[in-house]
Amino acid sequence: MSTEQAATVTEAAEDWGSRAHVHTLAMFALTAILLYLCYRMAVPFLSPLSWALALTIVLLPFHRLLETLVRHHALAALLSVLAAAITLVAPVAVVSSNIVSQLASGAQTVQQRVESGEWRRAVEPYPQLMPAVIWVDRQFDVEGSVAAASTKLVEFAGNFVTSSLKQAVQLVLTFYLLFYFLRDRVAALKSISYLSPLSRAQMDHLYKRLGDSLHATIFGTFTVAIVQGSLGGLMFWWLGLPAPLLWGVVMGLMSLIPVLGTFVVWVPAALFLLATGEGGKAAILVAWGALVVSSIDNILYPMLVGNRIHLHPILVFLAVIGGLVIFGAAGLILGPLILTATSVLLEIWRHPNQEIAVTPNVPDTISPDAPGNGEAVVR
């Protein structure tokens, strides 16, 4: 080893113990600890934060229009929050009260039909099925099981009412955060851009992909869920099944879970109709559920989402399910966002010196320091 190489190695060794290096490591460790503590403090508020972020994206076109009319950021944000509260809270309150009442009445209706023996009489014209009916009744105690399930449903309705206070607090927090998300979004995006080690083009690309992911999740997934739940609930109402509003909401929720889907509701309902001697209605429900309710997402989802999320369906599925497991309901928003951010950062690591072209004037693109005003805006 030459003298110059030995000197270089010696300087490097001394540099690791230098005051500047130790100071840098200490600052890095302190920052990491404080960021972790901030995350722990934010954990109880992940759900309001996530839904406030989602509502911000949904309300942004209306809010930007309102800002041009009001010319006062705080007042425009307050009016947007009031509009969201009136639009969302009233329907949710009405639907929730109807769900609770229909849950109780539906459970009682099913219990009465089973206890009256109606399901056995429906099978009497088919003697070949009687042995199976007797076996099922002996093995599973149909009447006792239905009675227990009805009791559980009534208890659930009661718990739903008692948990309304907690949900109200969460809702107030969501709208509180929404106000500041709308009012201070420009300063927030500028601060994130200044702190980020990424270039402006890379940040533009990251913001655009995150915006696309949120829109795909909110507008695509939820719109399809609403349509599927509505179609299923309307068919339940037309066929005279108990609690159509309740089961319509349940089908909408089930459609959000790729592994399950709406069939977990309409298949048992069709079997119930068949067991009570209404085979025609059962056939109609099966045809409607299979050909319309369960298939409409194959038509609507590509139209509403298309390729905006830029990720394989398997990855999106894992992000949604994993997000729900880790973060609860907030994972429906956070899971795809985390996956999208990870995907973009991996692209940047793979091509660190390659400039990312961001299409100008793309809807929903978040662009810090927009030309002309020097502010971060969301288009």
URVEN-V19308 format. One record per pair of residues at least 6 apart in sequence whose ideal C-beta (glycine too) atoms are under 7 Angstrom apart, sorted by sequence separation. I is the first residue (numbers start at 1). J is the second residue. D is the distance in whole Angstrom. If there is no record, write none. Layout:
I:J:D  I:J:D
This chain:
15:21:6  67:73:7  70:76:4  113:119:7  123:129:5  136:142:7  254:260:5  255:261:6  325:331:7  42:49:7  123:130:6  196:203:6  237:244:4  254:261:6  255:262:5  309:316:6  324:331:4  327:334:5  358:365:7  369:376:6  370:377:5  198:206:7  236:244:4  254:262:6  273:281:5  274:282:4  323:331:3  324:332:6  368:376:4  67:76:5  70:79:7  273:282:4  323:332:6  66:76:5  123:133:5  193:203:5  254:264:6  367:377:6  233:244:5  236:247:5  251:262:4  254:265:6  323:334:5  233:245:6  236:248:7  270:282:5  273:285:6  320:332:6  323:335:2  366:378:5  367:379:7  63:76:6  66:79:6  120:133:6  322:335:6  66:80:6  233:247:6  251:265:5  365:379:5  232:247:7  233:248:2  250:265:6  270:285:5  320:335:5  364:379:7  232:248:5  269:285:6  270:286:5  319:335:4  320:336:7  363:379:6  63:80:4  319:336:5  62:80:7  230:248:6  233:251:7  247:265:6  361:379:7  229:248:5  232:251:4  266:285:6  319:338:7  229:249:6  316:336:6  319:339:4  59:80:5  229:251:5  228:251:6  229:252:3  266:289:4  228:252:6  315:339:6  59:84:6  226:252:6  229:255:7  263:289:6  225:252:4  228:255:4  262:289:7  266:293:7  114:142:6  115:143:6  241:269:6  311:339:7  55:84:6  114:143:6  311:340:7  225:255:5  232:262:6  224:255:7  225:256:5  262:293:5  263:294:6  114:146:4  262:294:6  311:343:6  232:265:7  236:269:7  261:294:6  228:262:5  232:266:6  111:146:6  221:256:6  110:146:6  111:147:6  111:150:4  110:150:7  108:150:7  239:281:5  255:297:7  107:150:4  239:284:7  107:153:4  239:285:6  107:154:6  103:153:6  104:154:6  235:285:6  103:156:7  104:157:5  235:288:5  103:157:5  100:157:5  232:289:7  258:317:5  100:160:6  100:161:6  231:292:6  232:293:5  231:293:5  228:293:5  231:296:7  228:296:6  227:296:6  228:297:7  224:297:5  227:300:6  224:300:5  223:300:7  224:301:5  220:301:6  223:304:6  220:304:4  219:304:6  220:305:4  216:305:5  85:175:6  84:175:7  216:308:5  215:308:7  216:309:4  81:175:5  84:178:7  212:308:4  213:309:5  81:178:5  212:309:6  81:179:5  78:179:6  209:310:7  77:179:5  80:182:6  77:182:4  77:183:4  74:183:6  73:183:5  217:332:7  217:333:6  63:182:5  217:336:5  48:170:6  52:174:5  56:178:6  47:170:6  51:174:5  55:178:5  59:182:7  213:336:5  214:337:7  213:337:6  48:173:4  52:177:4  56:181:4  48:174:4  52:178:4  56:182:6  210:337:6  213:340:4  45:173:7  49:177:6  53:181:7  48:177:6  52:181:6  210:340:6  209:340:5  210:341:6  110:242:6  109:242:4  206:341:7  209:344:5  106:242:4  105:242:7  106:243:3  105:243:7  206:344:5  205:344:6  103:243:6  106:246:6  102:243:4  102:245:5  103:246:5  102:246:4  99:245:6  202:348:6  98:245:5  99:246:5  215:364:5  99:249:6  198:348:7  208:358:6  205:356:4  212:364:7  122:275:6  205:358:5  211:364:4  95:249:7  122:276:5  201:355:6  202:356:6  204:358:4  208:362:6  211:365:6  122:277:3  201:356:5  211:366:6  119:275:4  57:214:5  119:276:6  201:358:6  208:365:4  57:215:7  118:276:6  207:365:7  208:366:7  207:366:3  54:214:7  58:218:6  207:367:7  57:218:6  113:276:6  204:367:6  54:218:5  203:368:6  200:368:7  193:368:4  189:366:6  190:368:6  189:368:5  190:369:7  193:376:7  190:376:5  189:376:3  186:375:5  186:376:5  186:377:7  185:378:6  54:333:5  50:330:4  53:333:7  46:327:6  47:328:7  47:329:6  47:330:4  50:333:4  46:330:5  50:334:6  60:378:6
